[in-house]
Amino acid sequence: MDLKSVLLDDVLYEYIDDGTLLYSKRVDERVEYIVAQVTSITAGIGLDTEGLFIDRLALYQAMLRYSRDVWSFKRAHHCSGLLQMAQLQRVLHEGSYRVMTKEPHINKQLAFMVYWLSIMRPFRLDYKKLPNGTAPEMINITLVFNEIMTITLIQGIIHQCQYVLKIKEKDSFFRDLSFRRINRSSLEFFFEFHMVKQNDKG
């Protein structure tokens, strides 16, 4: 498993070569993969994981809603040649069709995932459980902890795709994600503007 496939692939269905869709049996495995990643990141930046809370249901709902938005068109196209109309009707009923292509650009995938993780907010850190003497700047992290974890995960995917994410005002960006109303289109534009190839000096 890798971070890109765990977060960005369709969480609900597996695509079979004969044109059928099967419900994925790896949902729990993918959720636990993200839980392990966030726990490791939290410890890696010097925070005590005792106060870490990851809402697995909220995380799954974020992945589910992302998949509905991004992969509805591909689902319908994949099984549209079947005589199994019941499956096609179910897929059509489930879909949101916000992305009308079978192969969405990576910017769009990232934007939709960040949007739903920001809405569902599955990652929390309780400042009351931080050890006495914790530096104030570390305590402030708890206010935007979900957004920090979200972007850190996304940066891992971006690096996997041979890009880097250049953000000059990270604190401001995290606050915007946490406290301002965001939409998918603005996030897509953000990634288009701030993602550059790893060998690009600009």
Secondary structure as the mmCIF struct_conf table of DSSP 4:
data_model
#
loop_
_struct_conf.conf_type_id
_struct_conf.id
_struct_conf.beg_label_comp_id
_struct_conf.beg_label_asym_id
_struct_conf.beg_label_seq_id
_struct_conf.end_label_comp_id
_struct_conf.end_label_asym_id
_struct_conf.end_label_seq_id
HELX_RH_AL_P HELX_RH_AL_P1 LEU A 3 LEU A 8
BEND BEND1 ASP A 9 ASP A 9
BEND BEND2 VAL A 11 LEU A 12
STRN STRN1 TYR A 13 TYR A 15
TURN_TY1_P TURN_TY1_P1 ASP A 17 ASP A 18
BEND BEND3 GLY A 19 GLY A 19
STRN STRN2 LEU A 21 TYR A 23
BEND BEND4 LYS A 25 LYS A 25
HELX_RH_AL_P HELX_RH_AL_P2 VAL A 27 GLY A 44
TURN_TY1_P TURN_TY1_P2 ILE A 45 GLY A 46
HELX_RH_3T_P HELX_RH_3T_P1 THR A 49 GLY A 51
STRN STRN3 LEU A 52 ILE A 54
HELX_RH_AL_P HELX_RH_AL_P3 ARG A 56 HIS A 78
TURN_TY1_P TURN_TY1_P3 CYS A 79 GLY A 81
BEND BEND5 LEU A 83 LEU A 83
HELX_RH_AL_P HELX_RH_AL_P4 MET A 85 GLU A 94
BEND BEND6 VAL A 99 VAL A 99
BEND BEND7 THR A 101 GLU A 103
HELX_RH_AL_P HELX_RH_AL_P5 ILE A 106 MET A 120
STRN STRN4 PHE A 123 LEU A 125
HELX_RH_3T_P HELX_RH_3T_P2 TYR A 127 LYS A 129
BEND BEND8 LEU A 130 LEU A 130
HELX_LH_PP_P HELX_LH_PP_P1 PRO A 131 PRO A 131
TURN_TY1_P TURN_TY1_P4 ASN A 132 GLY A 133
HELX_RH_AL_P HELX_RH_AL_P6 PRO A 136 ILE A 141
HELX_RH_3T_P HELX_RH_3T_P3 THR A 142 VAL A 144
HELX_RH_AL_P HELX_RH_AL_P7 PHE A 145 GLN A 160
TURN_TY1_P TURN_TY1_P5 CYS A 161 GLN A 162
STRN STRN5 TYR A 163 LEU A 165
BEND BEND9 LYS A 168 LYS A 168
HELX_RH_AL_P HELX_RH_AL_P8 LYS A 170 PHE A 179
BEND BEND10 ARG A 180 ARG A 180
HELX_RH_AL_P HELX_RH_AL_P9 ARG A 184 HIS A 194
STRN STRN6 MET A 195 LYS A 197
TURN_TY1_P TURN_TY1_P6 GLN A 198 ASN A 199
#
